Amino acid sequence: MMPMAMIVIGDLFTGAERAKWQGVFGGVFGLASILGPQVGGWIVDSLNWRWVFYINLPVGILAIVLISLGLHNHRVAERVKLDLAGMFTMVVAVVSLLLALTFGGDKYDWLSWQIISLLAGSVVFFSLFVFVERKAEEPIMPIHLLKNKTFVVLNSVGFFMSVGMFGAIMFVPLFMQGIIGMSPSESGTMMFPMMFALIIASMIGGRLVQKIGVRPQVIVGMVLVALGFFLLSTMDVNTNKWTAMSFMATLGFGLGFVNPVITLALQEVFPKSQLGIVTSSSQFFRQIGGTFGATLLGAIMNHRSKDLLEAKFLPLLEQLPAQAQAMTDSFKQLVESNPQSVYSVILNPDTLKKIPEQMQQMFVPILKQTLVDALSDVFLYGLIFVGIGFIFAMFIGRITISNRTNKVNEME
């Protein structure tokens, strides 16, 4: 559904109009991203977690009604042939790689047969995917696009930006709950500055890109995203929520400058006959970047947490009396199997109350510092990925925004 909205915009409007409407789309998306965590946090706090899923039923029905009313005059004249072989080989290749990155160094050693098998399977199915796409009548990813500099550069920017973006969305609420002491619903509000800035920047960027061009705007946006990640990496146990909110706003403003422009530029460079392919490909690379970001940065978080907890927290457990051996063994097992779950002690007030006050005074400062150190490393790794995206942005050529729906611009 995400690429379809962009495809409809690209099909109905000229280049200049697309810039405006994709900026509006980015703003609507940002607004929905603000409301979602707010409503979700309130549901978890006030009702039952199952309602986080039930709430999608009335929202989905409303979406069906609006789509049927808004697009009832639009029909597809041709029947498409689904590239089932391409879909299957791509899914298996990507999932195998993600599982290897998730389990490697955690559940299994990197040189274990399980991880090697997953990586080998990923290589095999990526190779099969390329072979299948060369033969497919209507491939989901035409291989010739990967030879196009414009396509590769713009989608690389989107991919690496999304790796970092999803990492921030995942881990900032963890910081707010674990360090500042917010509830789940309150920590959801921390997404508001980022998304509000994204809305404003998307709307400004949709008009500004016509004056300054794609390359300058993307470069400025990536610089702001990188600055946001650097600022997040400096947060410590004394950081207050207002400081964190300003860091998130910086990140959001950069994302709003970049997000709508990537799709707009691809639609402008390629002919209208390829509009669906390049638009959906753009969304695919950003979504897969987000998936890789969640997986890679989650694995880094687990790995760093385990190392830090073993160095700083486990020695404290050894000082506990013999009567607390059951608690000691339980924590040791958690550090080994699921390091992030140890932070539930400081994230969950009910869990904390079960621990004697003297132990709380021993545990909580160390756990907070460990969490801060691990998150700082995660944000620095996110900054590296954003930096790679910035390098790709430097290679974007001059792309002009046209007033015709089918103009083809060449990258200079």
Sine and cosine of phi, psi and omega as CSV:
sin_phi,cos_phi,sin_psi,cos_psi,sin_omega,cos_omega
0.00,0.00,-0.57,0.82,-0.02,-1.00
-0.85,0.52,-0.80,0.60,0.00,-1.00
-0.92,0.39,-0.48,0.88,-0.02,-1.00
-0.88,0.47,-0.62,0.79,0.03,-1.00
-0.88,0.48,-0.68,0.73,0.02,-1.00
-0.92,0.38,-0.60,0.80,0.00,-1.00
-0.91,0.41,-0.66,0.75,0.02,-1.00
-0.88,0.47,-0.69,0.72,0.04,-1.00
-0.87,0.49,-0.71,0.70,0.00,-1.00
-0.90,0.43,-0.51,0.86,-0.05,-1.00
-0.98,0.19,-0.53,0.85,-0.14,-0.99
-1.00,-0.04,-0.41,0.91,-0.19,-0.98
-0.85,-0.52,0.34,-0.94,0.11,-0.99
-0.97,0.25,0.13,-0.99,-0.02,-1.00
-0.84,0.54,-0.73,0.69,-0.01,-1.00
-0.90,0.43,-0.63,0.77,0.02,-1.00
-0.93,0.36,-0.59,0.81,0.03,-1.00
-0.86,0.52,-0.66,0.75,-0.02,-1.00
-0.84,0.55,-0.69,0.73,0.00,-1.00
-0.93,0.37,-0.74,0.67,-0.11,-0.99
-0.96,0.27,-0.52,0.85,0.08,-1.00
-0.95,0.31,-0.48,0.87,0.14,-0.99
-0.90,0.43,-0.67,0.74,0.06,-1.00
-0.89,0.45,-0.68,0.73,0.03,-1.00
-0.86,0.51,-0.68,0.73,0.05,-1.00
-0.88,0.48,-0.61,0.79,0.04,-1.00
-0.91,0.41,-0.68,0.73,0.03,-1.00
-0.89,0.45,-0.68,0.73,0.04,-1.00
-0.87,0.49,-0.68,0.73,0.02,-1.00
-0.90,0.44,-0.65,0.76,0.02,-1.00
-0.89,0.46,-0.70,0.72,0.04,-1.00
-0.88,0.47,-0.58,0.81,0.01,-1.00
-0.94,0.34,-0.41,0.91,0.09,-1.00
-0.97,0.23,-0.73,0.69,-0.06,-1.00
-0.93,0.38,-0.61,0.79,-0.05,-1.00
-0.83,0.56,-0.85,0.53,0.02,-1.00
-0.87,0.49,-0.57,0.82,0.02,-1.00
-0.89,0.45,-0.78,0.62,-0.01,-1.00
-0.91,0.42,-0.68,0.73,0.01,-1.00
-0.87,0.49,-0.70,0.72,0.03,-1.00
-0.90,0.44,-0.65,0.76,0.02,-1.00
-0.91,0.42,-0.64,0.77,0.01,-1.00
-0.89,0.46,-0.72,0.70,-0.01,-1.00
-0.89,0.46,-0.66,0.75,-0.03,-1.00
-0.96,0.29,-0.59,0.81,-0.20,-0.98
-0.96,-0.27,-0.52,0.86,-0.09,-1.00
-0.89,-0.45,-0.91,-0.42,-0.04,-1.00
-0.65,-0.76,0.59,-0.81,-0.08,-1.00
-0.87,0.50,-0.42,0.91,0.00,-1.00
-0.89,0.46,-0.46,0.89,-0.02,-1.00
-0.94,0.34,-0.26,0.97,0.12,-0.99
-0.88,0.48,-0.50,0.87,0.03,-1.00
-1.00,-0.03,-0.63,0.77,0.00,-1.00
-0.88,0.48,-0.52,0.85,-0.07,-1.00
-0.89,0.46,-0.35,0.94,0.00,-1.00
-0.96,0.29,-0.31,0.95,-0.01,-1.00
-0.92,0.40,-0.83,0.55,0.03,-1.00
-0.91,0.42,-0.57,0.82,0.04,-1.00
-0.90,0.44,-0.67,0.74,0.02,-1.00
-0.91,0.42,-0.64,0.77,0.03,-1.00
-0.90,0.44,-0.68,0.74,0.04,-1.00
-0.87,0.49,-0.66,0.75,0.02,-1.00
-0.89,0.46,-0.66,0.75,0.03,-1.00
-0.87,0.50,-0.69,0.72,0.00,-1.00
-0.89,0.46,-0.73,0.69,-0.03,-1.00
-0.91,0.42,-0.64,0.77,0.01,-1.00
-0.91,0.42,-0.68,0.73,-0.02,-1.00
-0.91,0.42,-0.56,0.83,0.03,-1.00
-0.97,0.24,-0.66,0.75,-0.11,-0.99
-0.98,0.19,-0.46,0.89,-0.11,-0.99
-0.87,-0.50,0.39,0.92,-0.11,-0.99
-0.93,0.36,-0.35,0.94,-0.02,-1.00
-1.00,-0.04,-0.03,1.00,-0.08,-1.00
-0.98,-0.19,0.82,-0.57,-0.01,-1.00
-0.80,-0.60,0.54,-0.84,0.08,-1.00
-1.00,-0.05,0.87,-0.49,-0.09,-1.00
-0.97,0.24,-0.53,0.85,-0.10,-1.00
-0.97,-0.22,0.52,-0.86,0.12,-0.99
-1.00,0.00,0.75,-0.66,-0.03,-1.00
-1.00,-0.08,0.43,-0.90,0.08,-1.00
-0.96,-0.28,0.91,-0.42,-0.05,-1.00
-0.93,0.36,0.71,-0.71,0.02,-1.00
-1.00,0.03,0.96,0.28,-0.09,-1.00
-0.90,0.43,-0.63,0.77,0.00,-1.00
-0.90,0.43,-0.66,0.75,0.05,-1.00
-0.90,0.44,-0.68,0.73,0.03,-1.00
-0.87,0.50,-0.73,0.68,-0.06,-1.00
-0.89,0.45,-0.76,0.65,-0.06,-1.00
-0.91,0.41,-0.60,0.80,0.03,-1.00
-0.91,0.42,-0.71,0.70,-0.02,-1.00
-0.88,0.47,-0.74,0.68,-0.01,-1.00
-0.89,0.46,-0.66,0.75,0.00,-1.00
-0.89,0.45,-0.74,0.68,-0.05,-1.00
-0.93,0.37,-0.72,0.70,-0.04,-1.00
-0.90,0.44,-0.64,0.77,0.02,-1.00
-0.87,0.48,-0.68,0.73,0.01,-1.00
-0.91,0.41,-0.68,0.74,0.00,-1.00
-0.90,0.43,-0.65,0.76,0.03,-1.00
-0.90,0.43,-0.64,0.77,0.04,-1.00
-0.89,0.46,-0.69,0.72,0.01,-1.00
-0.93,0.37,-0.53,0.85,0.00,-1.00
-0.96,0.27,-0.72,0.70,-0.10,-0.99
-1.00,0.06,-0.40,0.92,-0.05,-1.00
-0.89,0.45,0.78,-0.62,-0.02,-1.00
0.97,0.24,0.00,1.00,0.00,-1.00
-0.88,-0.47,-0.99,0.16,0.03,-1.00
-0.97,0.23,-0.52,0.85,-0.02,-1.00
-0.72,-0.70,0.47,-0.88,0.10,-0.99
-0.92,0.39,0.47,-0.88,-0.02,-1.00
-0.87,0.48,-0.49,0.87,-0.01,-1.00
-0.99,-0.11,0.19,0.98,0.03,-1.00
-0.95,0.31,0.36,-0.93,-0.03,-1.00
-0.90,0.43,-0.50,0.87,0.00,-1.00
-0.90,0.44,-0.74,0.68,-0.04,-1.00
-0.94,0.33,-0.66,0.75,0.02,-1.00
-0.88,0.47,-0.64,0.77,0.01,-1.00
-0.90,0.44,-0.68,0.74,0.02,-1.00
-0.90,0.44,-0.69,0.72,0.01,-1.00
-0.91,0.41,-0.66,0.75,0.03,-1.00
-0.90,0.43,-0.67,0.75,0.03,-1.00
-0.88,0.47,-0.61,0.79,0.03,-1.00
-0.90,0.44,-0.70,0.71,0.02,-1.00
-0.88,0.47,-0.70,0.71,-0.02,-1.00
-0.87,0.48,-0.72,0.69,-0.07,-1.00
-0.97,0.24,-0.47,0.88,0.15,-0.99
-0.91,0.42,-0.64,0.77,0.04,-1.00
-0.90,0.43,-0.67,0.74,0.05,-1.00
-0.89,0.45,-0.60,0.80,0.02,-1.00
-0.87,0.49,-0.72,0.69,0.02,-1.00
-0.87,0.49,-0.69,0.73,0.00,-1.00
-0.89,0.46,-0.72,0.70,-0.03,-1.00
-0.90,0.44,-0.66,0.75,-0.04,-1.00
-0.92,0.40,-0.50,0.87,0.04,-1.00
-0.93,0.37,-0.47,0.88,-0.06,-1.00
-0.99,-0.13,-0.32,0.95,-0.12,-0.99
-0.92,0.40,0.62,-0.79,0.02,-1.00
-0.94,0.33,-0.65,0.76,0.05,-1.00
-0.75,-0.66,0.98,0.20,-0.08,-1.00
-0.92,0.38,0.53,-0.85,0.06,-1.00
-0.96,0.27,-0.38,0.93,0.05,-1.00
-0.64,-0.77,1.00,0.05,0.02,-1.00
-0.83,0.55,0.82,-0.58,-0.09,-1.00
-0.89,0.45,-0.49,0.87,-0.04,-1.00
-0.89,0.45,-0.41,0.91,0.03,-1.00
-0.90,0.43,-0.51,0.86,-0.03,-1.00
-0.94,0.33,-0.18,0.98,0.08,-1.00
-1.00,-0.05,-0.07,1.00,-0.03,-1.00
-1.00,-0.02,0.85,-0.53,-0.07,-1.00
-0.87,0.49,-0.67,0.74,-0.01,-1.00
-0.86,0.51,-0.75,0.66,-0.03,-1.00
-0.86,0.50,-0.74,0.68,-0.05,-1.00
-0.92,0.40,-0.72,0.70,-0.06,-1.00
-0.90,0.43,-0.76,0.65,-0.05,-1.00
-0.91,0.42,-0.67,0.74,0.00,-1.00
-0.95,0.31,-0.47,0.89,0.09,-1.00
-0.92,0.39,-0.66,0.75,0.08,-1.00
-0.86,0.52,-0.74,0.67,0.00,-1.00
-0.88,0.47,-0.64,0.76,-0.01,-1.00
-0.89,0.46,-0.80,0.60,-0.08,-1.00
-0.94,0.33,-0.53,0.85,0.09,-1.00
-0.89,0.45,-0.66,0.75,-0.03,-1.00
-0.94,0.34,-0.54,0.84,0.07,-1.00
-0.83,0.56,-0.74,0.67,0.00,-1.00
-0.95,0.31,-0.66,0.76,-0.07,-1.00
-0.86,0.51,-0.75,0.66,-0.05,-1.00
-0.93,0.36,-0.47,0.88,0.08,-1.00
-0.90,0.45,-0.67,0.74,0.02,-1.00
-0.90,0.43,-0.70,0.72,-0.02,-1.00
-0.89,0.46,-0.58,0.82,-0.01,-1.00
-0.95,0.32,-0.68,0.73,-0.27,-0.96
-0.98,-0.22,-0.33,0.94,0.05,-1.00
-0.88,0.47,-0.71,0.70,0.07,-1.00
-0.85,0.52,-0.55,0.84,0.05,-1.00
-0.89,0.45,-0.65,0.76,0.06,-1.00
-0.89,0.45,-0.70,0.71,-0.05,-1.00
-0.90,0.44,-0.63,0.78,0.00,-1.00
-0.97,0.24,-0.69,0.73,-0.10,-0.99
-0.98,0.19,-0.58,0.82,-0.10,-1.00
-0.98,-0.18,-0.74,0.67,-0.05,-1.00
-1.00,0.08,-0.38,0.92,0.08,-1.00
1.00,0.01,0.44,0.90,0.02,-1.00
-0.98,0.19,0.40,-0.92,0.12,-0.99
-0.98,0.19,0.20,-0.98,0.04,-1.00
-0.83,0.57,-0.66,0.75,-0.01,-1.00
-0.94,0.35,-0.62,0.79,0.02,-1.00
-0.92,0.39,-0.63,0.77,0.00,-1.00
-0.92,0.40,-0.45,0.90,0.08,-1.00
-0.88,0.47,-0.49,0.87,0.01,-1.00
-0.92,0.38,-0.32,0.95,-0.01,-1.00
-0.94,0.35,-0.30,0.96,0.10,-1.00
-0.98,0.22,-0.29,0.96,-0.07,-1.00
-0.86,0.50,-0.76,0.65,-0.01,-1.00
-0.86,0.50,-0.65,0.76,-0.02,-1.00
-0.91,0.42,-0.74,0.67,-0.05,-1.00
-0.96,0.30,-0.57,0.82,0.05,-1.00
-0.90,0.43,-0.69,0.73,0.05,-1.00
-0.90,0.45,-0.60,0.80,0.03,-1.00
-0.89,0.45,-0.67,0.75,0.02,-1.00
-0.87,0.49,-0.77,0.64,-0.04,-1.00
-0.88,0.48,-0.72,0.69,-0.04,-1.00
-0.92,0.40,-0.58,0.81,0.02,-1.00
-0.89,0.46,-0.69,0.73,-0.02,-1.00
-0.94,0.34,-0.65,0.76,0.06,-1.00
-0.92,0.40,-0.71,0.70,-0.05,-1.00
-0.90,0.45,-0.55,0.83,0.01,-1.00
-0.87,0.49,-0.49,0.87,0.03,-1.00
-1.00,-0.09,-0.58,0.82,-0.06,-1.00
-0.92,0.39,-0.55,0.84,-0.07,-1.00
-0.88,0.48,-0.47,0.88,0.02,-1.00
-0.94,0.35,-0.37,0.93,-0.05,-1.00
-0.99,-0.13,-0.64,0.77,-0.09,-1.00
-0.97,-0.22,-0.30,0.95,0.00,-1.00
0.99,-0.11,0.26,-0.97,-0.09,-1.00
-0.93,0.36,-0.77,0.63,-0.10,-0.99
-0.86,0.52,-0.78,0.62,0.00,-1.00
-0.86,0.51,-0.64,0.76,-0.04,-1.00
-0.92,0.38,-0.67,0.75,0.01,-1.00
-0.90,0.43,-0.65,0.76,0.02,-1.00
-0.89,0.46,-0.73,0.69,0.03,-1.00
-0.87,0.50,-0.69,0.72,0.01,-1.00
-0.88,0.48,-0.70,0.72,-0.01,-1.00
-0.92,0.40,-0.57,0.82,0.07,-1.00
-0.89,0.46,-0.68,0.73,0.01,-1.00
-0.92,0.40,-0.63,0.77,0.05,-1.00
-0.89,0.46,-0.70,0.71,0.03,-1.00
-0.88,0.47,-0.67,0.74,0.04,-1.00
-0.88,0.48,-0.67,0.74,0.03,-1.00
-0.87,0.50,-0.67,0.74,0.02,-1.00
-0.92,0.38,-0.64,0.77,0.04,-1.00
-0.88,0.48,-0.70,0.72,0.00,-1.00
-0.89,0.46,-0.65,0.76,0.04,-1.00
-0.88,0.47,-0.57,0.82,-0.02,-1.00
-0.94,0.35,-0.27,0.96,-0.01,-1.00
-1.00,0.00,-0.07,1.00,-0.03,-1.00
-0.91,0.42,0.61,-0.79,0.03,-1.00
-0.70,-0.71,-0.18,-0.98,-0.07,-1.00
-0.92,0.39,-0.27,0.96,0.00,-1.00
-0.99,-0.14,-0.01,1.00,-0.01,-1.00
-0.93,0.37,0.74,-0.67,0.04,-1.00
-1.00,-0.09,0.18,-0.98,-0.11,-0.99
-0.92,0.38,-0.49,0.87,-0.02,-1.00
-0.94,0.35,-0.61,0.79,0.07,-1.00
-0.90,0.43,-0.71,0.70,0.01,-1.00
-0.88,0.47,-0.62,0.78,0.01,-1.00
-0.90,0.44,-0.61,0.79,0.03,-1.00
-0.92,0.39,-0.59,0.81,0.05,-1.00
-0.90,0.43,-0.68,0.73,0.00,-1.00
-0.91,0.41,-0.59,0.81,0.02,-1.00
-0.90,0.44,-0.64,0.77,0.05,-1.00
-0.87,0.49,-0.72,0.70,0.03,-1.00
-0.88,0.47,-0.71,0.70,-0.03,-1.00
-0.89,0.45,-0.62,0.79,0.00,-1.00
-0.90,0.44,-0.65,0.76,0.04,-1.00
-0.90,0.44,-0.68,0.73,0.01,-1.00
-0.89,0.47,-0.63,0.78,0.00,-1.00
-0.91,0.41,-0.49,0.87,0.05,-1.00
-0.95,0.30,-0.53,0.85,-0.14,-0.99
-1.00,-0.07,-0.71,0.71,-0.19,-0.98
-0.78,0.63,-0.86,0.52,-0.08,-1.00
-0.93,0.37,-0.45,0.89,-0.13,-0.99
-0.95,0.32,-0.53,0.85,-0.04,-1.00
-0.89,0.46,-0.77,0.64,0.02,-1.00
-0.90,0.43,-0.68,0.73,0.02,-1.00
-0.84,0.55,-0.72,0.70,-0.03,-1.00
-0.90,0.43,-0.67,0.75,0.01,-1.00
-0.90,0.44,-0.67,0.74,0.02,-1.00
-0.91,0.42,-0.48,0.88,-0.03,-1.00
-0.98,0.20,-0.57,0.82,-0.09,-1.00
-0.98,0.19,-0.61,0.79,-0.09,-1.00
-1.00,-0.09,0.44,-0.90,0.00,-1.00
-0.91,0.41,0.34,-0.94,-0.07,-1.00
-0.88,0.47,-0.46,0.89,0.01,-1.00
-0.90,0.44,-0.37,0.93,0.01,-1.00
-0.96,-0.29,0.20,0.98,-0.07,-1.00
-0.85,0.52,-0.71,0.70,-0.03,-1.00
-0.89,0.46,-0.69,0.73,-0.03,-1.00
-0.90,0.43,-0.76,0.65,-0.08,-1.00
-0.94,0.34,-0.55,0.84,0.02,-1.00
-0.93,0.37,-0.74,0.67,0.00,-1.00
-0.92,0.40,-0.56,0.83,0.04,-1.00
-0.91,0.43,-0.65,0.76,0.04,-1.00
-0.87,0.50,-0.72,0.70,0.03,-1.00
-0.90,0.43,-0.62,0.79,0.00,-1.00
-0.88,0.48,-0.74,0.67,-0.05,-1.00
-0.90,0.43,-0.57,0.82,0.03,-1.00
-0.95,0.30,-0.64,0.77,0.03,-1.00
-0.92,0.40,-0.68,0.74,-0.01,-1.00
-0.93,0.36,-0.53,0.85,0.11,-0.99
-0.89,0.45,-0.66,0.75,0.06,-1.00
-0.89,0.45,-0.64,0.77,0.02,-1.00
-0.91,0.42,-0.70,0.72,0.06,-1.00
-0.89,0.45,-0.63,0.77,0.01,-1.00
-0.88,0.48,-0.73,0.68,0.02,-1.00
-0.88,0.48,-0.65,0.76,-0.04,-1.00
-0.95,0.30,-0.78,0.62,-0.07,-1.00
-0.91,0.41,-0.75,0.66,-0.03,-1.00
-0.94,0.34,-0.51,0.86,0.11,-0.99
-0.91,0.42,-0.65,0.76,0.04,-1.00
-0.91,0.41,-0.64,0.77,0.05,-1.00
-0.90,0.44,-0.66,0.75,0.02,-1.00
-0.87,0.49,-0.71,0.70,0.02,-1.00
-0.89,0.46,-0.71,0.70,-0.05,-1.00
-0.90,0.44,-0.74,0.68,0.00,-1.00
-0.92,0.40,-0.62,0.78,0.03,-1.00
-0.88,0.47,-0.68,0.73,0.00,-1.00
-0.88,0.47,-0.72,0.69,0.00,-1.00
-0.89,0.46,-0.70,0.71,-0.04,-1.00
-0.94,0.35,-0.63,0.77,0.02,-1.00
-0.92,0.39,-0.63,0.78,0.04,-1.00
-0.91,0.42,-0.55,0.83,-0.04,-1.00
-0.99,0.14,-0.57,0.82,-0.15,-0.99
-0.92,-0.39,-0.54,0.84,-0.12,-0.99
-1.00,-0.08,-0.69,0.72,-0.03,-1.00
-0.88,0.48,-0.61,0.79,0.07,-1.00
-0.86,0.51,-0.52,0.86,0.06,-1.00
-0.92,0.40,-0.63,0.77,0.00,-1.00
-0.89,0.46,-0.55,0.84,-0.01,-1.00
-0.92,0.40,-0.34,0.94,-0.01,-1.00
-1.00,0.08,-0.15,0.99,-0.03,-1.00
-0.95,0.31,0.47,-0.88,0.01,-1.00
-0.92,0.38,0.22,-0.97,-0.06,-1.00
-0.88,0.47,-0.47,0.88,-0.01,-1.00
-0.89,0.45,-0.39,0.92,-0.03,-1.00
-0.99,-0.13,0.31,0.95,-0.08,-1.00
-0.88,0.47,-0.58,0.81,0.00,-1.00
-0.89,0.45,-0.67,0.74,0.04,-1.00
-0.91,0.41,-0.66,0.75,0.01,-1.00
-0.86,0.51,-0.73,0.68,-0.01,-1.00
-0.90,0.44,-0.62,0.79,0.00,-1.00
-0.90,0.44,-0.71,0.71,0.01,-1.00
-0.91,0.41,-0.64,0.77,0.01,-1.00
-0.87,0.50,-0.66,0.75,0.01,-1.00
-0.91,0.41,-0.64,0.77,0.03,-1.00
-0.91,0.42,-0.67,0.74,0.02,-1.00
-0.87,0.49,-0.59,0.81,-0.03,-1.00
-0.97,0.24,-0.66,0.75,-0.13,-0.99
-0.99,-0.10,-0.60,0.80,-0.07,-1.00
-0.49,-0.87,0.98,0.19,-0.12,-0.99
-0.83,0.55,-0.61,0.79,-0.05,-1.00
-0.90,0.43,-0.44,0.90,-0.01,-1.00
-0.93,0.38,-0.35,0.94,0.03,-1.00
-0.89,0.46,-0.52,0.85,-0.02,-1.00
-0.94,0.35,-0.16,0.99,0.05,-1.00
-0.88,0.47,-0.35,0.94,0.05,-1.00
-0.88,0.48,-0.65,0.76,-0.02,-1.00
-0.99,-0.10,-0.24,0.97,0.03,-1.00
-1.00,0.09,-0.47,0.88,-0.10,-1.00
-0.92,-0.39,0.95,-0.30,-0.01,-1.00
-0.85,0.52,-0.55,0.83,-0.01,-1.00
-0.91,0.42,-0.64,0.77,0.05,-1.00
-0.92,0.40,-0.66,0.76,-0.03,-1.00
-0.89,0.45,-0.57,0.82,-0.03,-1.00
-0.91,0.42,-0.41,0.91,-0.03,-1.00
-0.98,0.21,-0.19,0.98,-0.02,-1.00
-0.99,-0.14,0.73,-0.68,0.01,-1.00
-0.81,0.58,0.54,-0.84,-0.09,-1.00
-0.84,0.54,-0.64,0.77,-0.01,-1.00
-0.89,0.46,-0.63,0.77,0.03,-1.00
-0.94,0.35,-0.59,0.81,0.05,-1.00
-0.85,0.52,-0.68,0.73,0.00,-1.00
-0.90,0.44,-0.48,0.88,0.05,-1.00
-0.98,0.19,-0.70,0.72,-0.18,-0.98
-0.99,0.16,-0.75,0.66,-0.21,-0.98
-0.85,0.52,-0.75,0.66,0.01,-1.00
-0.86,0.51,-0.64,0.77,-0.01,-1.00
-0.93,0.38,-0.69,0.73,0.00,-1.00
-0.90,0.43,-0.65,0.76,0.03,-1.00
-0.89,0.46,-0.71,0.71,-0.01,-1.00
-0.91,0.41,-0.61,0.79,0.03,-1.00
-0.90,0.43,-0.69,0.73,0.03,-1.00
-0.89,0.46,-0.70,0.71,0.02,-1.00
-0.87,0.49,-0.71,0.70,-0.02,-1.00
-0.89,0.45,-0.67,0.74,-0.01,-1.00
-0.91,0.41,-0.69,0.73,0.00,-1.00
-0.92,0.40,-0.60,0.80,0.03,-1.00
-0.87,0.49,-0.67,0.74,0.04,-1.00
-0.91,0.43,-0.65,0.76,0.01,-1.00
-0.88,0.48,-0.70,0.71,-0.02,-1.00
-0.92,0.38,-0.55,0.84,0.05,-1.00
-0.93,0.38,-0.63,0.78,0.09,-1.00
-0.90,0.43,-0.64,0.77,0.08,-1.00
-0.86,0.50,-0.62,0.78,0.03,-1.00
-0.88,0.47,-0.59,0.81,0.03,-1.00
-0.89,0.46,-0.72,0.70,0.00,-1.00
-0.89,0.45,-0.66,0.75,0.04,-1.00
-0.89,0.46,-0.62,0.78,0.04,-1.00
-0.87,0.48,-0.62,0.78,0.06,-1.00
-0.90,0.43,-0.65,0.76,0.06,-1.00
-0.88,0.47,-0.62,0.79,0.04,-1.00
-0.89,0.46,-0.66,0.75,0.02,-1.00
-0.87,0.50,-0.69,0.72,0.05,-1.00
-0.88,0.47,-0.62,0.79,-0.01,-1.00
-0.87,0.50,-0.50,0.87,0.00,-1.00
-0.91,0.41,-0.34,0.94,-0.05,-1.00
-0.99,-0.12,0.10,1.00,0.08,-1.00
-0.94,0.33,0.77,-0.64,0.03,-1.00
-0.99,0.14,-0.16,-0.99,-0.01,-1.00
-0.99,0.12,0.89,-0.45,0.01,-1.00
-0.87,-0.49,0.87,-0.49,-0.01,-1.00
-0.99,-0.10,0.50,-0.87,0.01,-1.00
-1.00,-0.09,0.87,-0.49,-0.10,-0.99
-1.00,-0.01,0.14,-0.99,0.10,-0.99
-0.95,-0.32,0.23,0.97,0.02,-1.00
-0.87,-0.48,0.56,-0.83,-0.09,-1.00
-0.96,0.27,-0.36,0.93,-0.11,-0.99
-0.85,-0.53,0.32,0.95,0.01,-1.00
-0.94,0.35,0.63,-0.78,0.06,-1.00
-0.92,-0.40,0.88,-0.48,0.04,-1.00
-0.97,-0.24,0.61,-0.80,0.06,-1.00
-0.99,-0.13,0.60,-0.80,0.03,-1.00
-0.97,0.23,0.76,-0.65,-0.05,-1.00
-0.99,-0.11,0.00,0.00,0.00,0.00
